[in-house]
Amino acid sequence: MRSMLRAGIGPIMLAVLTLAAGSVLAAKEDLGNGFTHHGVATPVSTHRGTVATVDGAGRDVVLLWLFDRRGGYALLMIDAETGKSEEFPMPFPPGGDCPYASILSSGNRFYTHFNSHFVEFDPARRAFTFCRETAPRMAMGMTEDDNGLIWSVSYPQSGVVSFSPKTREFKDYGHVHRENWQQYQRHVAADDAGWIYFGIGPTASHIIGLDPRTGKAKPMIPENERVRGAAEVHRDVNGKVYGYPGTAVDHPDGGKDNWYELYKGQARKIGKEPSIRKKPIITSSQGLFHTEFPDGKRLAGCDPVERVLTVEDPKTKTVKTVKFDYHSEGAHVMGLAAAPDGTICGGTAFPMRFFSYDPQTDEWTNREGYGQWNTVARQGDRFFVGGYGAGFLLEWDSARPWVPTEKGKPESNPLFLADGEPHINRPHDLLACPDGRTLVLAGTPEYGFTGGGLLFWDRQTKKRVLLEHTEVLALQATMSLAALPGGKLLGGTTPSPGTGGEKQAKQAELYIMDLSTRKLEWHQAVFDGAQEYSDLCPGPSGLVYGVVDRARFFVFDPVKRKLIHEWDTQTSFGPTNSHQGPRTFVTDSKGGVYMLFVKGIGRVEPGTFEIKLLAASPVPVGPGGDYFRGRIYFASGSHVYSYRVPAE
């Protein structure tokens, strides 16, 4: 059943005509100069932390941090009895950032920390009551100590702040522990003497202690006990903190009997995991969902997509559901492509949704998606998806009914085919090879890892082959791919590691691989100091077009294995578009090649390789991108647009 959507949320307002059976027709808008606005792909927000509590009058309310394409833009307060909602804009610009941790204090105030700002919301006063700029950037973990102080530890270099709700004193300790990789601090705890402890990861775990009197940080475990993974710390009701260095992600059976007792800045090794009676503190990651109201009722559900809130009363054994509302500019579009059924399809992030737009009927369809659709591609009569996390691969048959994806469920449509974990976690390219049977998925690896692999899927044999980075280019991840004649593959890499990983290679390279043997035949750092080959595209006469660092267009001869043309497009047109799977190059039905720049649409002239800017876009051009019936479709933020290609 198609979801009921409003396609008129955001800076461009559209009329919406509701059709039968939940489908939606949006009145597209001609923006002039060949551009058309088609609407918001997923006009809803997601939560980044939700808690059940009470307001100043003792009424049950639900508080949640709202997140859309702008970032964490507001706090939503919902009356659990009536569904009446109030929206409180963040007292600072979200800047695309959002909550990754929050805490409801014992004093019934809601805190978060992101985009280098720490804030307090008081539901009794129905207002933000404190906001302070901090050292960069956002909390990964928060806690409350025995004196009622709120503590926050932030990514990427362990910034620490504290705030006293009673005295209103705020302290920013700055970055107290540095690594040459971006740290995640998911566990934070305070002992009853006031010391703060936090675990970091994922490249090399550690437990760090902080003396609040001096602001000095102290490593709590030996260097030789650090593992690739994340350390944990937990506060016990006895006043002490217990932690362990973590279980290595690549050695899951290790580290379980390596626990420490942490107290007054000292670490005592105790071996086996103790029986911890955790001190109740209402805090967690962006997935925080606290369900208990003070009067004993329970928040059974709060769905921002359907705008429905459900409360259970264990005393009366009744369930009440109410509708609520809020404003949204929609979820980020990750990328799009033309599907076999003649629609423009893709996915959005936060929430993770599938969308389909029919250019003939101006009709939108929106459904729950499986994970984050980073990359999309068509091969024959199927539509394929490469997604985050675990680098999964899906196959969608648009001619058959939609059946929500479940791993291991063969009747699913889209069907789960395979995944690339841990060698691919965040896909950047999905190549549908011209042989009609081979798919190649590429991207960066699991959190804390360095070097991404390649996943090959054979549609005929239905078998997966997964290569590690050492079988492609060690300490590199493939960012872009292009099919070459004769069953070869051209890849462009990035030295960027998995999220939170350690960069070890200095520059990106190009390589040629034989598809049948999956062995490299050649590789070279063609551009000195390059950090990513942003996209690749087959051109005329066996040549390949490419973009390096979103700034330089080049033409590569894979037979001679050398550059034959390059151009600093950054100077002429600004940067090319970007996303995790950017789809910068777009080809038409006759083999013409177009390029998506943030400022507009360009065309590559064969022979001369000159790039002609066809039109400046009325909006920043974001993820691409596909050609369909004379138009190039692309996204900008949460919106979908198209450009009518002029006839030559």
Secondary structure, DSSP 8 states (H G I E B T S, - for coil): ---------SSS---EEE-GGG-EEE--EEEETTEEEEEESS---EEEEEEEEE-TTS-EEEEEEEEETTEEEEEEEEETTT--EEEEE-SS--TT---SEEEE-TTS-EEEEETTEEEEEETTTTEEEEEEE-SSSEEEEEEE-TT--EEEEEETTTEEEEE-TTT--EEEEEE----SS--EEEEEEE-TTS-EEEEEESSS-EEEEEETTTTEEEE-S-GGG--SS--EEEEBTTS-EEEE----TT-TTSSTT-EEEEETTEEEEEES-----B---EEEETT-EE-B-TTS-EEEEEETTTTEEEEEETTTTEEEEEE--------EEEEEEE-TTS-EEEEEETTTEEEEEETTTTEEEEEE-SSEEEEEEEETTEEEEEEETTTEEEEE-TTS--B---TT-TT-BSEEEEE-TTT-SEEEEEEE-TTSSEEEEEEE-STT-----EEEEETTTTEEEEE-GGGSSTT-EEEEEEEETTTEEEEEEE---STT------S--EEEEETTTTEEEEEE--STT---EEEEEE-GGG-EEEEETTTEEEEEETTTTEEEEEE-HHHHH--B--SSS---EEE-TTS-EEEEETTEEEEE-TTT--EEEEEE-SS---SEEEEETTEEEEEETTEEEEEE----
